[in-house]
Amino acid sequence: MPFLSRADEAKIRGMSEEKVLVAMSGGVDSSVAAHLLKEQGYSPVGVFMRSGVTLREDAGSPGRVGVPRCCSAEDASDARRVAGQLDIPFYMLNFAADFERLIDHFCAEYGRGRTPNPCILCNRDMKFGRLFEYADALGARCVATGHYARVEWEAGPGAPGLKRGLDRDKDQSYVLFPLPPERLERVRLPLGEMTKGEVREIARDLGLAVRDKPESQEICFVTGTIGDLIRQRRPDLVRPGPILDLEGNELGRHDGIVHFTIGQRRGLGIALGEPRYVVAIRPEMAAVVVGPAEALNRAGLVAEDVVWHECVPAEPIRAEVQIRYQHAAAPAWVTRLDGSSGTDGPSGPGRAEVWFDEPQRAVTPGQAAVFYRDDRVLGGGWIAESK
């Protein structure tokens, strides 16, 4: 594990106030989060996660010069500059092996006909996984990020709960659902009750170097297309197959299921005179099934590797279920399956079945299904199949 030097460790341990490790990405959100924590009386220690990932801009063109995309040198420089402006310690940590595992999983999921969300796994395994190991080693009580979500105690005794950020347009509780509930009391999310506009205003008032830096909207380790990335790293997963209609008739051929996701309309490579969408992917026969828009509707789903943030339900519960980032959570019944108590429970990984009040469009295996009651996260898991 690439810990800091002994001198750096001693310096951090010698801080008098309560130490908090802040994941600083070089963006405005984590920069303002570090400032707010300092204002609240903490001693922030900024850390930047170096991915070590270098990808060719075009995997299909041999000899192209690699460009770092994930946690780039420019981002690291921005984070260091902000830490200097805030007068807080700053260190870079080598997470190259962790990112390699993340990208391998990403490619493998596409090979299974799924559409993964790598940001959720990064949060679970790195920002609120490995960083806790560093925090423990350095005597830091908490780990903080610039996510728009809240950790709050309800009135009375009990563990803290994960809640939506007050700015619904920026809410990121969906991508934090697999955080182990027992760790929430050590998580700090200082932007949870703020809007993006307010965060930008603070950054401008402070004169932070990243005050007007645009947000990244893409998967950080992908350049070119997802198909390019998978062809470069896992060419065995890219094999041609048929494009089928709902009756099983072959309409055309494709270069690989890794180029497709549920709900996709463009780039199908066929012309039928009317819109068609990807409604299913069958990895066992490398087949892509297309159909009209109404064929995308699904009544329910099964989720696996479920984490429960509230008491594990013995009976079906009512919840609002969000099936992808920025999807409007839909009313549903959620039933725990197989008698297990969740990912962190004594019975091993849990499963749950969801039945929506109204059919939902493009329920996509590999994405997360997160269960809410109002703005509180009840639990969530990974969509294994739609119904």
FENFENDA-V986938 format. One line per field, one symbol per residue. ss: DSSP state (H for helix, E for strand, - for the rest). phi: phi as a letter, one per 30 degrees, with the letter a starting at -180 (. if undefined). psi: psi as a letter, one per 30 degrees, with the letter a starting at -180 (. if undefined). A space follows every 10 residues. Layout:
ss = ???
phi = ???
psi = ???
//
This chain:
ss = -----HHHHH HHH-----EE EEE----HHH HHHHHHHHH- --EEEEEEEE ---EEE---- -----EEE-- --HHHHHHHH HHHHHH--EE EEEE-HHHHH HHHHHHHHHH H------HHH HHHHHHHHHH HHHHHHHH-- -EEE----EE EE-------- EEEE------ --HHHH---- HHHHHHEE-- -----HHHHH HHHHHH---- ---------- -----HHHHH HHH-HHH--- EEEE-----E EEEE--HHH- ---------- ------EEEE EEHHH-EEEE E-HHHHEEEE EEEEEEEE-- ------EEEE EE-------E EEEEEEE--- ---------E EEEEEEEEEE E------EEE EEE--EEEEE EEEEEE-
phi = .ddddddddd dddddddddb dcdccjcddd ddeddddddd jdcdbdbcdd didbbddbdd ceidddbdcc hddddddddd ddedddhbdb bccccedddd dddddedddd dcicbdcddd ddddccdcbd ddddeddcic dbbbbcdcab cbcddjdkdd ccbddddddc ebdedcedee edcedccbbd cdcccdddde ddddddiddc ecddddccdd cccicdeddd ddcbdddcbd adccddcjdd clbbdldddb bdjdcdidib bciadbbdca bcddchcccc adeddddbda accbhdcccc edddbebdac cccadiddec daccbdchid cjecddciec bbcbbddbec dhdcejdccc cbbhccddll acdcacb
psi = killleeeee eeffkelkkk kkjjfgleef eeeeeeeeeg gljkjkkkjk egkkkkejff jkfkkkkkek ileeeeeeee eeeeefhllk lkkjgeeeee eeeeeeeeee fggljljfee eeeefdegde feeeeefggk elkllgkilk jkklkallll lklllfjfff kgfeggegkk effefgkkif gfglleeeee eeeeefhkfg egklkkflkf gklbleeeee eeeifffjkl alklafggkk fallfkffgl lkfkelgfgl jfflkkljfl kjffghkkkl alefffkkfa lkklhkkkfa kkkflklklk kkflkgkjkk klkkkklggl gleglfgakl lkkkjlekkk khjjkflkjk kljcgkkfal akjell.
//
